[in-house]
């Protein structure tokens, strides 16, 4: 019987470390946004029958609230296990983009209301 040789993973580089650090911080921010969005959802429910923007409804959905942080954590783990080139930098950039979208979408109704205060 012939055994399959295991290919050693490439060593992590400084760039991978920067990508990991930024991705972990952005994932922590996504976890904070999940808890803050739950509180915002309760506040928006007290507004009554107000038509919320589509993006706000998207980020308030439970699949988004729990799925996005879990997907980011899984991506970081997979990036460390398989170690493809530039994957951790790409995960960090994606996590930052998701956080910015999430923040803008979750607080959009509040910014719309703030413009109506006189």
N, C-alpha and C positions, 0 to 999 in steps of 0.2 A: 504494500500500500504506500502510495506516495502522499505525503502531507502537503497541504497548501501553505506556502510561505506567506507570512503576514508582513505586509509592507509597513515599515515604520512611518508614523505620522511625521510630517515636516515639523521642525521646531517652530515655536511661536516667535514672532518678531516684535520689535518695539511698536510697529504699526498695529499689530494685532492687540497689543496691550492697550494702546490708546483707544482703539475701536471697542474693546471690551469695557473699558472704563466709561466711555461715553454712552455705550448701549445700556450698561447697568444703571447709570444715572437717569437716562431717558425712560427706562423701564420702571424705575422707582417713581418717576413723575407720572407715568401712566397709571400706576397703582393709586397714587394720590388723586389723579383725575377721576378714577373710577369711584372713589368714595365721595369726592366733591360732586360728581354728577348725580349720584343717588340723592344727595341732599337737594340739589337743584331740581331734580325730578319731583320731589315732594313739594317744593316751593311752587313750581309751575302748575302742579295739580290744584293748588289753592287759587290760582288765577281764574279758574272756571273753564268754560269752553272757549279757549283761545287757540287759534290755529298756529301751532309752532312750526318753524321752518323744518324742512325735510332733514337737513343735516342734524338739527337738534334732536329730532325724533330718532335718527339713526344712532347717535352716540348714547342715547338713553336706553336703547334696547338692551336687554340682559345679555344677548349673545355678544354684543360689542363690549359691554362693561366687563364681562369676565373673560371673553375670548381673546381680546387684544393683549392684555397683560400676559396671559398664559402663552399666547403665540410668540410674543417677544422673548419670554423666558426660554421657550423651546428652541427658538432660533439661535439664541446665544449658546445654549448647550450643544446644539447640533454643530454650530460653527466651531466650537472647541473640540468636539469629537472628530469631525471629518477634516477640519482645518483647510478648507479651500482658500486659495489666495484672495485677499481683499474682502472676504465674506464678512468679517467682523466690522470692518469700516462701513460696508454697505448696510449691515444691520443697524449700526449706530445712526447712519443718515436716515434710514427708514423710520427708526424709532423717534427721532426728532421731528420728522415730517408728520408722523401720526399724532404726536403730542401737540404740535401747533394746530393741526386741523381740529383735534378734539377740543382744545381750549376755545378756539374761535366758534366752533359749532355749539358747544355747551352753553356759552355765555352770550350767544347772539341775541336772544330775546331781551336780555337785560340791557344790552347796548342799544337796542331799538327803543326800549322804553325810556332810557336816559335822555334820548334826543327829544322826547315829548314833554319833559319837565320844564316848566316855565316859572 
